[in-house]
Amino acid sequence: MWILVLIGAGVLSALVHLYVIGGFQAGISTIFEIIVLHQFIVTNGLIGVLGFYINVIKADDTAKSLGWPGGPFQIKYGFSQLVLGLWVYYPFGLKVRFGLEH
């Protein structure tokens, strides 16, 4: 169920972005670009950071709730999720750095 909240956060941030820049009068390609960008950055970024929190910070509670023994695999998996969650911001930085922003 929490995945729907994260997807909703991406849609909401895209709608706010479109409202602020007056993008609703823009072409359909600009509108879809902003929606996809926000889904990529907000939703995937939050999934990665929350995955790190669940698998590293609360590792014992997570393992216990799943009925599994805790182990180093959780730490490895949590850090991989953190890297992927932070990595989604890289294309956004490139877009701003090279002047590709609308």
BELHUMO-V388079 format. One record per residue. N is the residue number from 0. OMEGA is omega in whole degrees, -180 to 180 (999 if undefined). NEAR is the number of other C-alpha atoms within 8 Angstrom. Layout:
# BELHUMO-V388079
n: [N | N]
omega: [OMEGA | OMEGA]
near: [NEAR | NEAR]
This chain:
# BELHUMO-V388079
n: [0 | 1 | 2 | 3 | 4 | 5 | 6 | 7 | 8 | 9 | 10 | 11 | 12 | 13 | 14 | 15 | 16 | 17 | 18 | 19 | 20 | 21 | 22 | 23 | 24 | 25 | 26 | 27 | 28 | 29 | 30 | 31 | 32 | 33 | 34 | 35 | 36 | 37 | 38 | 39 | 40 | 41 | 42 | 43 | 44 | 45 | 46 | 47 | 48 | 49 | 50 | 51 | 52 | 53 | 54 | 55 | 56 | 57 | 58 | 59 | 60 | 61 | 62 | 63 | 64 | 65 | 66 | 67 | 68 | 69 | 70 | 71 | 72 | 73 | 74 | 75 | 76 | 77 | 78 | 79 | 80 | 81 | 82 | 83 | 84 | 85 | 86 | 87 | 88 | 89 | 90 | 91 | 92 | 93 | 94 | 95 | 96 | 97 | 98 | 99 | 100 | 101]
omega: [-178 | 177 | 178 | 177 | 180 | 177 | 177 | 177 | 177 | 179 | -180 | 179 | 177 | 179 | 176 | 178 | 179 | 179 | -177 | -178 | -177 | -174 | 180 | 175 | -179 | 179 | -178 | -180 | 178 | 179 | 180 | 178 | -180 | 179 | 180 | 179 | -180 | 176 | -179 | -174 | -174 | -175 | -178 | 177 | 179 | 178 | 180 | -179 | 177 | 176 | 176 | -179 | -178 | -173 | 180 | -176 | -179 | -174 | -177 | 179 | 180 | 180 | -180 | -179 | 177 | -178 | -180 | 172 | 177 | -180 | -178 | 178 | 179 | 180 | 179 | -180 | 180 | 179 | 177 | 177 | 178 | 180 | 179 | 179 | 178 | -178 | -179 | 179 | -179 | 179 | 178 | 177 | 177 | -179 | 180 | -176 | -176 | 173 | -180 | -180 | -179 | 999]
near: [4 | 5 | 6 | 7 | 8 | 12 | 10 | 8 | 10 | 15 | 11 | 8 | 10 | 12 | 9 | 8 | 10 | 12 | 9 | 7 | 6 | 8 | 11 | 8 | 5 | 8 | 7 | 6 | 6 | 9 | 12 | 8 | 8 | 11 | 12 | 8 | 8 | 13 | 13 | 11 | 12 | 12 | 13 | 11 | 15 | 10 | 11 | 14 | 12 | 8 | 11 | 15 | 10 | 11 | 13 | 11 | 7 | 9 | 12 | 7 | 7 | 10 | 11 | 10 | 7 | 6 | 6 | 7 | 6 | 9 | 6 | 6 | 6 | 11 | 11 | 8 | 10 | 14 | 10 | 9 | 13 | 12 | 9 | 10 | 13 | 11 | 8 | 12 | 9 | 8 | 7 | 9 | 8 | 8 | 10 | 9 | 7 | 6 | 6 | 7 | 5 | 2]
